[in-house]
Amino acid sequence: MGAFEYTAVDPAGRARKGVIEGDTARHVRSLLREQQLLPVTVEAVAAEESRRRRGNPLSLLGRRVSAADLSLLTRQLSTLVRAGLPLEEALLAISQQTEKPRVQSIVLGVRAKVVEGHTLATGLADFPRVFPEIYRATVSAGEQSGHLDAVLERLAEYTETREQMRQKVMGAMLYPLVLTVMCFGIVSILLTYVVPKVVEVFQANHAKLPMATRVLVGVSGFLRDNGIYLLLAAAAAGFVASRALKSRDTRRRYHRALLDLPLVGRILRGFNTARFTRTLSILVASAVPVLDSLRIASEVITNLPMRDAVADAAARVREGAPIGRSLAASRLFPPMTIHLISSGESSGELQAMLERAATNQERELEGLLSAMVGLLGPLLIVGMGLFVMGIVFAMLLPIFEMNTLIR
């Protein structure tokens, strides 16, 4: 029995979409007719997923499974399997509980594979955009070792921790970003609309404007006359930069330059190191081979030089070198992380030390982001205040001079 996505028309002429289980597409059409539905399209879930990927990847936008949904799905599956429920029944229960058609379609598609006698990892492989390689490799290792419930528990904790980390980073960056946009918006409105109206009054009286006011008038006029061209130039520069960054060599040089920046480099190192060590720890704990673990864990690193460093380290490990010493050769990973990994290898507690390294990096990154947001917010407010004060002062100078002449 498989899972099929269908589009049908009810007796009132309304379109209906959903997922239904059946032996074949013909069987599904028969089931739909029994429900007084006229089938329009019926296609197997896995085949539909593959067609979307090959035909138009953009068609999956808006239909993606979010990290929060994946985290919840993993936690539910872990709880049900640990409770002793058969895997196919656990998947069926999850599909019935979810309110999102996309999640239901995927879970039933995976269940169809399991019912046919395939492993859970094989069923997950039909949906690579939803279940990344680390997820599939960990589940496969759990099935082979007979400890699927424990592996799913680790995966649930991993997906939840990763989602929390992502939310913390996004939340920390959102406030400065919104504040910066508001600052530019307020200053732009002052220069393009408010300043010209005020200056017209003085120019109508043929008053000689002070130097600060003339500079302000010049900047305001330049923005009004060339603002659209500046926006077009910025858009063109962004387009050219995005096209250039599609080249792997250009992107690697750009990522290397980011690592050399004082504060940005530290944040990038901490973020990627935390993701790498957290991923590697769960793979090692799930008995995935070390070389495969390094290869899979490197995929979560977004910075290309750091990802290349892990690939070079994997080559050294293949030749018999320790993991810690191999990673230290690049000098891109924090010394504390290297020390903890080396200690874990020496003591035989690599998984525990990797978890500790990930926790240390996450705690350090959280403190750094909190300090940065706490400092950047007041600095932006003070900077905008000084800028607005300068504009107001430049507009008031002619008034002060007129009062002086009258006296």
N, C-alpha and C positions, 0 to 999 in steps of 0.2 A: 504494500500500500504506500502510495506517495502523496505528496502535498502539491496542490495545484492552485494557481492564482486564476481567478475568473472575472470576467465582466459580463453582466447579464442585465436583462430588462424585466422589470416586474409588470404585473397586469395594469398598473396605472401609467406605465410608460417611463418610469424613472429608472435611471441607470444604477446598478448595484455592483459593487466590487468587494471582493473578499478572498478568503483562502478556505479550501475544503480538501478533505482527504478522500482518496479514491484509488482504485487499482489502476485504471487507465483514464485517458482523457475522455473516451467514450462513456466510461462508467460515471465520470464526474458530470458529464452533460445529462446523463439519465437522472442522476440525483438532483440536479438543478431543476429539471422539468418536473420532478415529483414535488418540488417546492414552489411550483407555479412561476418559475423563472425561465426566461428565454435566453439560453447561453449565446453570447456573442463571441468571446474569446476564452479559451481554456488552455493554459500552458503550465508545465511543471515549474515549480519554484526555482529549482537550480538552473534549468534551461533559460528561464526568464532573466535570472541574475546574470548569467553568462552573456546573453544577448545584449543586455543593457551596457555591460562593460565594454563589449566589442563595438557595438553600434554607436553609442553616444554616451560617454562617461558623464556628461553634464546632466543627463536624465536622472542620475542618482542624487543630484543635489536636491536638498529638501527631503530626500528619502533615506538619508544616512542614519545609522544608529549612533546616537551620541554616546560619549564616554560614560555619562550617568546611567543611560539605559543598559550599556554593557556591564557596568558595575552591578546594577540591580539584578540583571539576568544571571550573572555569575554567582552572586550571593544566594539567590533563590535556588539555583541548581545545586550549589554546594550544600545548602541546608537539607534539601530533599534527598540527595544521594546519601548524606551522612545519616539521615533518618532511616535508611534501608529501603527506600522506594526504588523499584526497578527504573533503569535509565529512561526507557521509552515512556513510562508513566510520569516520571518527573518532568520530562520535556512537554508532555501533553498538558500537565497541570500548569506549567509556566505559560504555555500558549493560551490557555483559557483564562488566566489571571490578567494578562497584559491587556491594556486598552489601546495599544498602538498597532495598527495593521501591519506596519513594516516589521516590527519585532515578532509579531505572531507568524507572519509569513516565513521568516528566517527560522524560527524555532521549529515550526512544523516541517520545514525542508530538512533540517538536521535530523529530526525524529524519523522522517521517512527513510533516510539512509540507515539509521540505527535499526529500524524494524526490518530492513532488508538484510541485516546481518553484518553491516559495516561497523567499524569502530567509530567512536564519537569524534576522534580527530579527523577521520575521513569525511564525516558529515560536515564538520566545521570548515574543511578545505574548500567546499563549494562556495563559501562566502568569505573570500580573503580580504575584502574591503571592511568587513565587520570584525572578523577574528584575525588579528595579526599573527605573524609567524611565531612570536614568543608564546602566544596563547595556544596555538595548535601544537607546538613542540612540547610544551609543558603538559598538556592534556595527554598527548601520545606517551610521554614518559610515565605519567601516572597510570595509564591503562596497562602498560607493559609491566610495571612494578606491582600492580594490584592495589595501589593506594590512591585511587582516583578521588576519593572523598577528601583526603588530606591535601592533595594537589589543588583541587577546586577551592578549598578553603584558602590556600596561599594565593591563588589567583584572585579570589574575591578581595582579599586584603590588599593585594597589589593594585588592582584596578581602582579600588576606593582611595588608596593613598595617592596614586597618580592623579586622580581627578581632584582631590583636595589640593595637591601641589599646584596643579594648573589653575585652579580657582584662586589660590592665594597670589600667584604671579599676576593673573589678569586683574584681580582686585587692586593689587598694589600699583599697577601701571595705569589703571583707569582714571584715578583721581588726578594725577599730574596731566594726563592727556586732555581730559575735559577742561581742566583749568587753563591749560595752554591755549586751547581752541577758543575759549571764552575771552581770554586776554587779547588775542589777535582780532577777534570779532569786534570787541568794544573799541579798540584802538583804530581799527579800520573805519568803523562808523564815525568816530570823532573826526578823523582826518578827511574823509570823503564827503560828509554831509554837514556836520556841525561847524567845523572851522570855516568853510567857505561862506556860510550864512553870516557868521559874526564878522568876518573880515570885510564883507561887502559894505557894512555900515561905515567903517573907517575909510575905505577907498572912495565911497561916495562923497565924503567930506574933504577929499584930497589931502588927508593927513599923512605925514611922513611916518612910516612904520619903523619900529625898532628892528635891529638885526635879527633877534630871536623870532620875532613875528614874521619877518620876511622869509626866513628859513622854513618856518612852519608852513607858510603859504606856498612856498615852492614845493615842499614835500607833498602837501595836499593836492596841488595841481598836477604833480607828476603821477600820483596814484589815481586821480580821476581820469587823466588822459590815457594812461598806459596800464591801468589795472587789469583790463581784459587780456592785454598782451602778456603781462606778467603771469597771469593764471595759465594762459596757453603755453608759455615757456616752461612753467613748472610741470604742467601735465606732460609736455613733450619730454622733458628731462626724466620724469618718472617712467615714461614708456621706454625710453632708450635704456635706462638703468635696469628695468625689469627684463628687457630682451638680452642685455649683456650678462645678467646674472643667470640666465638659462645655460650659459656655458659653464661646465664644471670647473675648468681652470680659473675662470674669472671669479666664480663664486668661492673657490678655495682661497684665492688671494684676498678677497673681501673678508672672508671669515677669519683669515689670519690677521688682517689689520684690526678687526674687532677685538681679537684676543689681546692685542698689544695696547689697547686703550685702558687707562688706569681703572676706572670703575666698571665700565661695560665688560671688559675682559674678565674681571673677577666674578661678575654675575653669571656670565656665560659659562665659565669654567665650573662654577658651583652647580648651576642648573643641570648641565650635561653630565657632570660627574655623579650627581645624585640619581639621575635617571639611569645611568649606566650601571652603577653599583647595585641599585635596587633591582633592576632587571636581571643582572648576573646572579644575584643572591637567590632569587626564586628559581632560576634555571638550575643552579648548582644544587639547591635543596631538592629539586624534583628529579635528580639523577640524570640530567641531560649531559652528554659528553662535553668536556671542557672546551674543546675547539668549536663545537657547534654552539655552545653557550656564548663564547666570545663573539662569534660571527653574528648571532641573533641579537645579542645585547648591543652590539655596535650600531644596529639599525635604528635604535631609539635616540642616538646622538645626532643632533641637528647641525653641529659644527663640523665641517668637512676635515680640517686638520686633526681634530680630536678623533674623528672616526677613522682616519687613515692611521693614526697612532695605534688604535686598537687592532687594526688589521696587521700592522707591522709586529705588534706584540704577539698576536696569534701565530704569526710565522715563527717567531722565536720560541714560543711555547711548543710548537710542533717539533722543534729541534731539541727540546728538552730543557729549555730555560724556565725559571719560575715566572709566574704571572706578574708578581709585584715588580721584580727587576725589569721585566720586559716593558711594562707600562711606564716605569720611571725613565726609560731611555729617551722618551719624547719630551720630558720636562713640561708637559701640558696639564698633567693631573696634579692636584694638591698633594704636598708631601705627606700630610696626615693620612690621606686615603691610601697612598702607596705603603706607608708604614703598617696600617691596619691589615691590608691585603697580605703583605709579607708575613706578618705575625700569624694570620690565619692559616697560611700555607705551612708554616713551621709547626704550629700546634695542632694541625688537623681540624681546625674549626673555621674553615674558610667561609662557609655560609653565614655563620654568626658575625664574623668580622666584616663581611660585606654589608650585612644589615646595619651594623654599627656605623660603618663609613657612610652609608646612605643617610642614616638618621642625622649624623653630625653635619653633613653637607646641607641637608634640608633645614636643619635648625639654624645653621650659619646664614644660609641664603634668606630665610625668613627674617632674621634679625637685620640683615643688610638692607633688604627691601623696605622694612618698616622704618629704619633710620633714614633711608633715602626719601621715602614719601614724607616723613615727618619734617625733613629739612627742605625738600623741594617745594612743597606747598606754600609755606611762608615766604620763601624766596620769590616765587612767582607772584604772589600777592604784593609783596613790597616792590618788585620790579614794575608791575603794572601800575601801582600807585605812584611811583616816581615818574613814570612815563606820562600818566594822566596829569600829574601835577605840573610837569613841564609844559604840556599843551595848554593847560589853564593859565599858567604864568605868562606864556607867550601871548595869549589872547588878552590878558589884563594889562600888559605893559603899555599899550597905546592909551588905555583909559587913565592910567596913572600919569602919563605925560600930558594928556589933555587937562587934567585937574591942576597940574603944576603950572601950565601956561595960563589957565584962567586966574589963578592966584597972582 
